[in-house]
Amino acid sequence: MMVVLAYAATWIQVVPVWGKWLAWPVYWWCQGVVCTGIWVIAHECGHQGFSDWAWVNNAVGYVLHSFLLVPYFSWKITHAKHHKANAHMNKDQVFIPKVRSDYRVLKGTETAEHHHDDEPLLDRPPILDLYYITRMLFIGWPAYLLFNASGQKFRTWTSHFRPAAPIFDAKHYVSVVVSDIGMGIMIAALVYAGWVVGSLTVIKFYVVPYLVVNMWLVLITYLQHTDYRVPHFREGEWTFLLGALSTVDRDYGILNHFFHHIGDTHVAHHLFSTMPHYNAKEATEAIKNRIGKYYHYDKTNPFVSVWRTFRSCRFVEEKGDVLFYKH
């Protein structure tokens, strides 16, 4: 479908000028959705759920993720650590909650009198939150890969492209280098394409859909792991099962199909991460009645959800072993 959409977009040049203003955004949106599905297939390869043969998983995942400018093996390593420690304040790899002291304006408010949990301590102007949300959605993913944004804090440059980064072990050196080579080949291909057909063409056909993929990837994963109902844990309380259940299934409507149900079956995915996506719906139906109140589901429009969640899930407390978001 990706190739069909790209071919169809070559005919936009014959559309009247007014039609191009409509046709290009439609292409960008549709291609971004389809390529998000491709990203999910590579994600499944990283979990060894695409094929029974590891070499097939890694070959397909490497090609697909490199095409989407993702360092496959580097991501695979840290993503496995995320699954092993989901919702652990000190061991999880991404969407680590900020603590109260991360906000200067909140220092000294720990014992604020007459404060109710439903009253915001950090009440920013909506336009500022809209800016932060937009920044997170469109550059949050490259920022995570390059600088470990939203990950654990280290006193050195921590990047998925640096073999010596503290998120990797010495045994991962070659895997990180191979991932970097895949990225380098794809970037070189894009530069060459820009030289042959023009930079503007590359931007229209590839770069803008790539940004849409980034948007969906961050939105989906952020909403999976950020919610006022979902706790985070410190070492004293965390268990694998509690961590796996600390995620939210959300409904993306018809896009669930294009996203291979990564958004509406994520609880099952954390419980059985090697399970192929085409079994995830059945598994979700089987487990949600058994885990009862520990199953979290939200059918709110995802763009409404990201707005509400961003404004209500600001930080967690410095102390305690079971931590819920506050705002």
C-alpha atoms as a printed R data frame, in Angstrom:
    type eleno elety resid chain resno       x       y       z
1   ATOM     1    CA   MET     A     1   0.000   0.000   0.000
2   ATOM     2    CA   MET     A     2   2.904   2.338   0.704
3   ATOM     3    CA   VAL     A     3   4.136   1.953  -2.886
4   ATOM     4    CA   VAL     A     4   0.623   2.434  -4.284
5   ATOM     5    CA   LEU     A     5   0.215   5.673  -2.328
6   ATOM     6    CA   ALA     A     6   3.623   6.929  -3.462
7   ATOM     7    CA   TYR     A     7   2.758   6.156  -7.085
8   ATOM     8    CA   ALA     A     8  -0.616   7.867  -6.757
9   ATOM     9    CA   ALA     A     9   1.146  10.941  -5.367
10  ATOM    10    CA   THR     A    10   3.165  11.266  -8.581
11  ATOM    11    CA   TRP     A    11  -0.090  12.298 -10.276
12  ATOM    12    CA   ILE     A    12  -0.664  15.198  -7.909
13  ATOM    13    CA   GLN     A    13   1.469  17.332 -10.217
14  ATOM    14    CA   VAL     A    14  -1.320  17.249 -12.843
15  ATOM    15    CA   VAL     A    15  -3.952  18.367 -10.338
16  ATOM    16    CA   PRO     A    16  -4.998  22.050 -10.429
17  ATOM    17    CA   VAL     A    17  -3.167  24.266  -7.942
18  ATOM    18    CA   TRP     A    18  -6.129  24.443  -5.569
19  ATOM    19    CA   GLY     A    19  -6.402  20.651  -5.624
20  ATOM    20    CA   LYS     A    20  -2.752  20.201  -4.667
21  ATOM    21    CA   TRP     A    21  -3.416  21.967  -1.359
22  ATOM    22    CA   LEU     A    22  -5.857  19.164  -0.572
23  ATOM    23    CA   ALA     A    23  -4.137  16.230  -2.285
24  ATOM    24    CA   TRP     A    24  -0.740  16.555  -0.613
25  ATOM    25    CA   PRO     A    25  -2.082  16.624   2.992
26  ATOM    26    CA   VAL     A    26  -4.281  13.605   2.169
27  ATOM    27    CA   TYR     A    27  -1.216  11.753   0.872
28  ATOM    28    CA   TRP     A    28   0.874  12.742   3.898
29  ATOM    29    CA   TRP     A    29  -1.793  11.581   6.315
30  ATOM    30    CA   CYS     A    30  -2.516   8.279   4.553
31  ATOM    31    CA   GLN     A    31   1.139   7.457   3.935
32  ATOM    32    CA   GLY     A    32   1.968   8.301   7.548
33  ATOM    33    CA   VAL     A    33  -0.738   5.923   8.771
34  ATOM    34    CA   VAL     A    34   0.422   3.109   6.464
35  ATOM    35    CA   CYS     A    35   4.081   3.584   7.396
36  ATOM    36    CA   THR     A    36   3.135   3.530  11.073
37  ATOM    37    CA   GLY     A    37   1.775   0.058  10.388
38  ATOM    38    CA   ILE     A    38   5.125  -0.834   8.799
39  ATOM    39    CA   TRP     A    39   6.838   0.473  11.929
40  ATOM    40    CA   VAL     A    40   4.649  -1.833  14.011
41  ATOM    41    CA   ILE     A    41   5.628  -4.856  11.898
42  ATOM    42    CA   ALA     A    42   9.287  -4.046  12.553
43  ATOM    43    CA   HIS     A    43   8.406  -3.693  16.239
44  ATOM    44    CA   GLU     A    44   6.939  -7.193  16.124
45  ATOM    45    CA   CYS     A    45  10.148  -8.437  14.539
46  ATOM    46    CA   GLY     A    46  12.027  -6.958  17.468
47  ATOM    47    CA   HIS     A    47   9.907  -9.089  19.790
48  ATOM    48    CA   GLN     A    48  10.576 -12.172  17.631
49  ATOM    49    CA   GLY     A    49   6.840 -12.426  16.983
50  ATOM    50    CA   PHE     A    50   6.851 -11.986  13.210
51  ATOM    51    CA   SER     A    51   8.471 -15.305  12.309
52  ATOM    52    CA   ASP     A    52   9.548 -18.543  13.950
53  ATOM    53    CA   TRP     A    53  13.100 -17.855  12.736
54  ATOM    54    CA   ALA     A    54  15.150 -15.193  14.525
55  ATOM    55    CA   TRP     A    55  17.175 -14.359  11.405
56  ATOM    56    CA   VAL     A    56  13.987 -13.587   9.475
57  ATOM    57    CA   ASN     A    57  12.726 -11.357  12.294
58  ATOM    58    CA   ASN     A    58  15.995  -9.475  12.480
59  ATOM    59    CA   ALA     A    59  16.440  -9.151   8.713
60  ATOM    60    CA   VAL     A    60  12.915  -7.830   8.158
61  ATOM    61    CA   GLY     A    61  13.017  -5.609  11.232
62  ATOM    62    CA   TYR     A    62  16.413  -4.193  10.266
63  ATOM    63    CA   VAL     A    63  15.317  -3.292   6.740
64  ATOM    64    CA   LEU     A    64  11.942  -1.825   7.732
65  ATOM    65    CA   HIS     A    65  13.209   0.154  10.706
66  ATOM    66    CA   SER     A    66  16.246   1.439   8.817
67  ATOM    67    CA   PHE     A    67  13.881   2.624   6.076
68  ATOM    68    CA   LEU     A    68  11.998   4.589   8.754
69  ATOM    69    CA   LEU     A    69  15.238   5.947  10.265
70  ATOM    70    CA   VAL     A    70  15.124   3.759  13.359
71  ATOM    71    CA   PRO     A    71  18.314   2.030  14.608
72  ATOM    72    CA   TYR     A    72  16.735  -1.425  14.784
73  ATOM    73    CA   PHE     A    73  19.076  -3.384  17.045
74  ATOM    74    CA   SER     A    74  19.752  -0.414  19.340
75  ATOM    75    CA   TRP     A    75  16.015   0.163  19.739
76  ATOM    76    CA   LYS     A    76  15.412  -3.577  20.190
77  ATOM    77    CA   ILE     A    77  17.849  -3.688  23.113
78  ATOM    78    CA   THR     A    78  16.352  -0.790  25.044
79  ATOM    79    CA   HIS     A    79  12.798  -1.809  24.167
80  ATOM    80    CA   ALA     A    80  13.422  -5.227  25.704
81  ATOM    81    CA   LYS     A    81  14.603  -3.473  28.869
82  ATOM    82    CA   HIS     A    82  11.413  -1.399  28.820
83  ATOM    83    CA   HIS     A    83   9.304  -4.546  28.726
84  ATOM    84    CA   LYS     A    84  11.287  -6.094  31.549
85  ATOM    85    CA   ALA     A    85  10.770  -3.046  33.770
86  ATOM    86    CA   ASN     A    86   7.640  -1.230  32.612
87  ATOM    87    CA   ALA     A    87   6.491   1.417  35.118
88  ATOM    88    CA   HIS     A    88   9.648   1.026  37.245
89  ATOM    89    CA   MET     A    89  10.857   4.490  38.208
90  ATOM    90    CA   ASN     A    90  14.554   3.596  38.015
91  ATOM    91    CA   LYS     A    91  14.705   0.834  35.411
92  ATOM    92    CA   ASP     A    92  12.126   1.636  32.744
93  ATOM    93    CA   GLN     A    93  13.541   3.175  29.572
94  ATOM    94    CA   VAL     A    94  11.002   5.722  28.357
95  ATOM    95    CA   PHE     A    95   8.231   8.067  29.547
96  ATOM    96    CA   ILE     A    96   9.808   8.255  32.986
97  ATOM    97    CA   PRO     A    97   7.574  10.587  35.031
98  ATOM    98    CA   LYS     A    98   8.981  13.866  36.199
99  ATOM    99    CA   VAL     A    99   9.052  14.364  39.956
100 ATOM   100    CA   ARG     A   100   7.848  17.398  41.835
101 ATOM   101    CA   SER     A   101  11.329  18.901  42.217
102 ATOM   102    CA   ASP     A   102  11.835  18.907  38.438
103 ATOM   103    CA   TYR     A   103   9.588  21.982  38.396
104 ATOM   104    CA   ARG     A   104  11.113  24.966  40.180
105 ATOM   105    CA   VAL     A   105   7.713  26.527  40.685
106 ATOM   106    CA   LEU     A   106   6.631  23.481  42.715
107 ATOM   107    CA   LYS     A   107   9.543  23.467  45.124
108 ATOM   108    CA   GLY     A   108   8.285  23.935  48.665
109 ATOM   109    CA   THR     A   109   4.706  22.916  47.799
110 ATOM   110    CA   GLU     A   110   4.959  19.422  49.313
111 ATOM   111    CA   THR     A   111   3.132  20.589  52.439
112 ATOM   112    CA   ALA     A   112   0.867  23.122  50.789
113 ATOM   113    CA   GLU     A   113  -2.162  23.693  52.970
114 ATOM   114    CA   HIS     A   114  -5.763  23.619  51.750
115 ATOM   115    CA   HIS     A   115  -4.767  21.919  48.496
116 ATOM   116    CA   HIS     A   116  -7.058  19.336  46.935
117 ATOM   117    CA   ASP     A   117  -5.894  16.721  44.440
118 ATOM   118    CA   ASP     A   118  -8.346  17.997  41.848
119 ATOM   119    CA   GLU     A   119  -6.795  21.488  41.990
120 ATOM   120    CA   PRO     A   120  -3.792  21.907  39.668
121 ATOM   121    CA   LEU     A   121  -0.487  22.919  41.211
122 ATOM   122    CA   LEU     A   122   1.061  23.466  37.801
123 ATOM   123    CA   ASP     A   123  -1.471  25.436  35.787
124 ATOM   124    CA   ARG     A   124   0.179  26.493  32.522
125 ATOM   125    CA   PRO     A   125  -1.556  28.502  29.788
126 ATOM   126    CA   PRO     A   126  -3.292  26.157  27.308
127 ATOM   127    CA   ILE     A   127  -1.370  27.654  24.379
128 ATOM   128    CA   LEU     A   128   1.906  26.711  26.076
129 ATOM   129    CA   ASP     A   129   0.726  23.147  26.625
130 ATOM   130    CA   LEU     A   130  -0.321  22.978  22.973
131 ATOM   131    CA   TYR     A   131   3.211  23.975  22.002
132 ATOM   132    CA   TYR     A   132   4.753  21.330  24.293
133 ATOM   133    CA   ILE     A   133   2.392  18.632  22.979
134 ATOM   134    CA   THR     A   134   3.179  19.521  19.351
135 ATOM   135    CA   ARG     A   135   6.903  19.473  20.076
136 ATOM   136    CA   MET     A   136   6.602  16.110  21.824
137 ATOM   137    CA   LEU     A   137   4.599  14.539  18.996
138 ATOM   138    CA   PHE     A   138   6.780  15.618  16.087
139 ATOM   139    CA   ILE     A   139  10.328  15.681  17.476
140 ATOM   140    CA   GLY     A   140   9.942  13.587  20.623
141 ATOM   141    CA   TRP     A   141  10.932  10.352  18.885
142 ATOM   142    CA   PRO     A   142  14.167  11.656  17.297
143 ATOM   143    CA   ALA     A   143  14.954  13.383  20.612
144 ATOM   144    CA   TYR     A   144  14.591  10.054  22.406
145 ATOM   145    CA   LEU     A   145  16.866   8.281  19.936
146 ATOM   146    CA   LEU     A   146  19.485  11.038  19.919
147 ATOM   147    CA   PHE     A   147  19.439  12.231  23.530
148 ATOM   148    CA   ASN     A   148  17.347   9.691  25.489
149 ATOM   149    CA   ALA     A   149  14.637  12.328  26.030
150 ATOM   150    CA   SER     A   150  12.000  11.080  28.511
151 ATOM   151    CA   GLY     A   151  14.326   8.221  29.475
152 ATOM   152    CA   GLN     A   152  16.491   7.699  32.548
153 ATOM   153    CA   LYS     A   153  18.903  10.504  33.375
154 ATOM   154    CA   PHE     A   154  22.635   9.929  33.023
155 ATOM   155    CA   ARG     A   155  25.643  12.206  33.385
156 ATOM   156    CA   THR     A   156  26.894  11.510  29.894
157 ATOM   157    CA   TRP     A   157  25.572  11.738  26.359
158 ATOM   158    CA   THR     A   158  23.078   8.903  26.085
159 ATOM   159    CA   SER     A   159  22.025   8.047  22.569
160 ATOM   160    CA   HIS     A   160  20.816   5.026  20.639
161 ATOM   161    CA   PHE     A   161  23.601   5.784  18.161
162 ATOM   162    CA   ARG     A   162  26.434   5.650  20.704
163 ATOM   163    CA   PRO     A   163  27.715   2.129  21.458
164 ATOM   164    CA   ALA     A   164  29.276   3.295  24.739
165 ATOM   165    CA   ALA     A   165  26.040   4.852  26.024
166 ATOM   166    CA   PRO     A   166  24.989   3.639  29.504
167 ATOM   167    CA   ILE     A   167  21.767   2.162  28.109
168 ATOM   168    CA   PHE     A   168  23.910  -0.524  26.434
169 ATOM   169    CA   ASP     A   169  26.250  -3.231  27.694
170 ATOM   170    CA   ALA     A   170  29.650  -4.003  26.194
171 ATOM   171    CA   LYS     A   171  28.161  -7.028  24.385
172 ATOM   172    CA   HIS     A   172  25.837  -4.709  22.441
173 ATOM   173    CA   TYR     A   173  28.653  -2.774  20.714
174 ATOM   174    CA   VAL     A   174  28.449  -4.518  17.338
175 ATOM   175    CA   SER     A   175  24.639  -4.422  17.304
176 ATOM   176    CA   VAL     A   176  24.641  -0.655  17.820
177 ATOM   177    CA   VAL     A   177  27.248  -0.156  15.080
178 ATOM   178    CA   VAL     A   178  25.233  -2.311  12.646
179 ATOM   179    CA   SER     A   179  22.151  -0.230  13.479
180 ATOM   180    CA   ASP     A   180  24.106   2.949  12.778
181 ATOM   181    CA   ILE     A   181  25.226   1.548   9.424
182 ATOM   182    CA   GLY     A   182  21.603   0.891   8.448
183 ATOM   183    CA   MET     A   183  20.713   4.458   9.372
184 ATOM   184    CA   GLY     A   184  23.696   5.772   7.426
185 ATOM   185    CA   ILE     A   185  22.702   3.862   4.302
186 ATOM   186    CA   MET     A   186  19.148   5.221   4.465
187 ATOM   187    CA   ILE     A   187  20.286   8.785   5.034
188 ATOM   188    CA   ALA     A   188  22.712   8.451   2.110
189 ATOM   189    CA   ALA     A   189  19.870   7.131  -0.055
190 ATOM   190    CA   LEU     A   190  17.726  10.129   0.856
191 ATOM   191    CA   VAL     A   191  20.562  12.541   0.082
192 ATOM   192    CA   TYR     A   192  21.131  10.842  -3.264
193 ATOM   193    CA   ALA     A   193  17.408  10.943  -4.021
194 ATOM   194    CA   GLY     A   194  17.408  14.647  -3.220
195 ATOM   195    CA   TRP     A   195  20.286  15.154  -5.645
196 ATOM   196    CA   VAL     A   196  18.476  13.219  -8.405
197 ATOM   197    CA   VAL     A   197  14.846  14.363  -8.046
198 ATOM   198    CA   GLY     A   198  15.237  17.430  -5.840
199 ATOM   199    CA   SER     A   199  15.090  18.043  -2.103
200 ATOM   200    CA   LEU     A   200  11.515  19.317  -2.256
201 ATOM   201    CA   THR     A   201  10.347  16.049  -3.809
202 ATOM   202    CA   VAL     A   202  12.044  14.022  -1.067
203 ATOM   203    CA   ILE     A   203  10.443  16.238   1.551
204 ATOM   204    CA   LYS     A   204   6.978  15.813   0.052
205 ATOM   205    CA   PHE     A   205   7.198  12.071  -0.588
206 ATOM   206    CA   TYR     A   206   9.217  10.949   2.437
207 ATOM   207    CA   VAL     A   207  10.008  13.530   5.104
208 ATOM   208    CA   VAL     A   208   6.480  14.763   5.825
209 ATOM   209    CA   PRO     A   209   5.012  11.216   6.066
210 ATOM   210    CA   TYR     A   210   7.997  10.356   8.286
211 ATOM   211    CA   LEU     A   211   6.967  13.158  10.645
212 ATOM   212    CA   VAL     A   212   3.403  11.815  10.660
213 ATOM   213    CA   VAL     A   213   4.794   8.393  11.618
214 ATOM   214    CA   ASN     A   214   6.710  10.045  14.452
215 ATOM   215    CA   MET     A   215   3.526  11.763  15.586
216 ATOM   216    CA   TRP     A   216   1.540   8.533  15.703
217 ATOM   217    CA   LEU     A   217   4.356   6.600  17.340
218 ATOM   218    CA   VAL     A   218   4.754   9.099  20.172
219 ATOM   219    CA   LEU     A   219   1.017   9.642  20.608
220 ATOM   220    CA   ILE     A   220   0.295   5.907  20.796
221 ATOM   221    CA   THR     A   221   3.136   5.048  23.174
222 ATOM   222    CA   TYR     A   222   2.591   8.116  25.356
223 ATOM   223    CA   LEU     A   223  -1.081   7.258  25.835
224 ATOM   224    CA   GLN     A   224  -0.256   3.608  26.472
225 ATOM   225    CA   HIS     A   225   1.961   4.470  29.420
226 ATOM   226    CA   THR     A   226   0.620   7.757  30.758
227 ATOM   227    CA   ASP     A   227  -2.695   7.997  32.583
228 ATOM   228    CA   TYR     A   228  -3.937   9.185  35.960
229 ATOM   229    CA   ARG     A   229  -5.140   5.621  36.688
230 ATOM   230    CA   VAL     A   230  -1.792   3.986  35.956
231 ATOM   231    CA   PRO     A   231   0.787   3.914  38.770
232 ATOM   232    CA   HIS     A   232   4.562   3.834  38.670
233 ATOM   233    CA   PHE     A   233   6.557   1.910  41.206
234 ATOM   234    CA   ARG     A   234   9.844   1.990  43.010
235 ATOM   235    CA   GLU     A   235  11.874  -1.089  43.797
236 ATOM   236    CA   GLY     A   236  10.042  -1.926  46.991
237 ATOM   237    CA   GLU     A   237   6.680  -2.452  45.283
238 ATOM   238    CA   TRP     A   238   7.408  -3.172  41.626
239 ATOM   239    CA   THR     A   239   6.807  -6.610  40.148
240 ATOM   240    CA   PHE     A   240   6.778  -7.660  36.518
241 ATOM   241    CA   LEU     A   241   3.029  -8.338  36.626
242 ATOM   242    CA   LEU     A   242   2.203  -4.958  38.183
243 ATOM   243    CA   GLY     A   243   4.370  -3.267  35.576
244 ATOM   244    CA   ALA     A   244   2.798  -5.165  32.699
245 ATOM   245    CA   LEU     A   245  -0.686  -4.204  33.891
246 ATOM   246    CA   SER     A   246   0.297  -0.543  34.235
247 ATOM   247    CA   THR     A   247  -0.645   0.357  30.689
248 ATOM   248    CA   VAL     A   248  -3.801   1.423  28.869
249 ATOM   249    CA   ASP     A   249  -5.617   0.062  25.817
250 ATOM   250    CA   ARG     A   250  -7.120   2.822  23.668
251 ATOM   251    CA   ASP     A   251  -9.416   2.807  20.670
252 ATOM   252    CA   TYR     A   252  -8.195   4.321  17.392
253 ATOM   253    CA   GLY     A   253 -11.259   3.382  15.379
254 ATOM   254    CA   ILE     A   254 -10.551   2.189  11.849
255 ATOM   255    CA   LEU     A   255  -6.876   2.974  12.399
256 ATOM   256    CA   ASN     A   256  -6.656  -0.004  14.758
257 ATOM   257    CA   HIS     A   257  -6.535  -2.135  11.609
258 ATOM   258    CA   PHE     A   258  -3.745  -0.115   9.978
259 ATOM   259    CA   PHE     A   259  -1.793  -0.018  13.256
260 ATOM   260    CA   HIS     A   260  -2.135  -3.816  13.625
261 ATOM   261    CA   HIS     A   261  -3.961  -3.261  16.932
262 ATOM   262    CA   ILE     A   262  -0.882  -2.060  18.772
263 ATOM   263    CA   GLY     A   263  -2.967   0.597  20.513
264 ATOM   264    CA   ASP     A   264  -6.025  -1.359  21.639
265 ATOM   265    CA   THR     A   265  -4.239  -4.575  22.734
266 ATOM   266    CA   HIS     A   266  -1.238  -3.197  24.566
267 ATOM   267    CA   VAL     A   267  -2.025  -4.753  27.927
268 ATOM   268    CA   ALA     A   268  -1.930  -8.199  26.342
269 ATOM   269    CA   HIS     A   269   1.254  -7.237  24.514
270 ATOM   270    CA   HIS     A   270   3.008  -6.442  27.798
271 ATOM   271    CA   LEU     A   271   1.866  -9.719  29.288
272 ATOM   272    CA   PHE     A   272   2.806 -11.803  26.222
273 ATOM   273    CA   SER     A   273   5.271  -9.735  24.217
274 ATOM   274    CA   THR     A   274   6.239 -12.438  21.696
275 ATOM   275    CA   MET     A   275   2.633 -13.025  20.668
276 ATOM   276    CA   PRO     A   276   1.880 -12.096  17.001
277 ATOM   277    CA   HIS     A   277  -0.370  -9.080  16.580
278 ATOM   278    CA   TYR     A   278  -3.066 -11.103  14.819
279 ATOM   279    CA   ASN     A   279  -3.699 -13.026  18.048
280 ATOM   280    CA   ALA     A   280  -3.732  -9.957  20.290
281 ATOM   281    CA   LYS     A   281  -7.450  -9.164  19.956
282 ATOM   282    CA   GLU     A   282  -8.467 -12.661  20.971
283 ATOM   283    CA   ALA     A   283  -5.992 -12.615  23.841
284 ATOM   284    CA   THR     A   284  -7.303  -9.245  25.042
285 ATOM   285    CA   GLU     A   285 -10.861 -10.537  25.154
286 ATOM   286    CA   ALA     A   286  -9.683 -13.567  27.111
287 ATOM   287    CA   ILE     A   287  -7.687 -11.670  29.737
288 ATOM   288    CA   LYS     A   288  -9.676  -8.521  30.392
289 ATOM   289    CA   ASN     A   289 -12.434 -10.321  32.288
290 ATOM   290    CA   ARG     A   290  -9.889 -12.251  34.324
291 ATOM   291    CA   ILE     A   291  -7.871  -9.241  35.447
292 ATOM   292    CA   GLY     A   292 -10.995  -7.166  36.111
293 ATOM   293    CA   LYS     A   293 -10.296  -3.723  37.580
294 ATOM   294    CA   TYR     A   294  -6.625  -4.005  36.627
295 ATOM   295    CA   TYR     A   295  -7.539  -3.781  32.949
296 ATOM   296    CA   HIS     A   296  -7.540  -0.173  31.719
297 ATOM   297    CA   TYR     A   297  -9.357   0.855  28.545
298 ATOM   298    CA   ASP     A   298 -10.259   4.246  27.119
299 ATOM   299    CA   LYS     A   299 -12.280   4.866  23.953
300 ATOM   300    CA   THR     A   300 -11.896   8.652  24.049
301 ATOM   301    CA   ASN     A   301 -10.646  10.238  20.827
302 ATOM   302    CA   PRO     A   302  -6.824   9.951  21.042
303 ATOM   303    CA   PHE     A   303  -6.239  13.646  20.317
304 ATOM   304    CA   VAL     A   304  -8.640  14.576  23.105
305 ATOM   305    CA   SER     A   305  -6.918  12.027  25.339
306 ATOM   306    CA   VAL     A   306  -3.431  13.382  24.704
307 ATOM   307    CA   TRP     A   307  -4.627  16.878  25.607
308 ATOM   308    CA   ARG     A   308  -6.319  15.759  28.810
309 ATOM   309    CA   THR     A   309  -3.493  13.444  29.791
310 ATOM   310    CA   PHE     A   310  -0.751  15.993  29.180
311 ATOM   311    CA   ARG     A   311  -2.533  18.540  31.365
312 ATOM   312    CA   SER     A   312  -3.437  16.116  34.168
313 ATOM   313    CA   CYS     A   313  -0.280  13.961  34.351
314 ATOM   314    CA   ARG     A   314   2.507  16.397  35.199
315 ATOM   315    CA   PHE     A   315   4.592  14.731  37.890
316 ATOM   316    CA   VAL     A   316   4.782  12.150  40.669
317 ATOM   317    CA   GLU     A   317   5.988  12.585  44.226
318 ATOM   318    CA   GLU     A   318   9.586  12.229  45.382
319 ATOM   319    CA   LYS     A   319   8.664   9.791  48.139
320 ATOM   320    CA   GLY     A   320   6.671   6.589  48.198
321 ATOM   321    CA   ASP     A   321   6.819   3.265  46.399
322 ATOM   322    CA   VAL     A   322   3.488   3.484  44.519
323 ATOM   323    CA   LEU     A   323   3.193   6.736  42.617
324 ATOM   324    CA   PHE     A   324   0.243   8.213  40.734
325 ATOM   325    CA   TYR     A   325   0.390  11.244  38.497
326 ATOM   326    CA   LYS     A   326  -0.499  14.655  39.832
327 ATOM   327    CA   HIS     A   327  -0.912  18.003  38.179
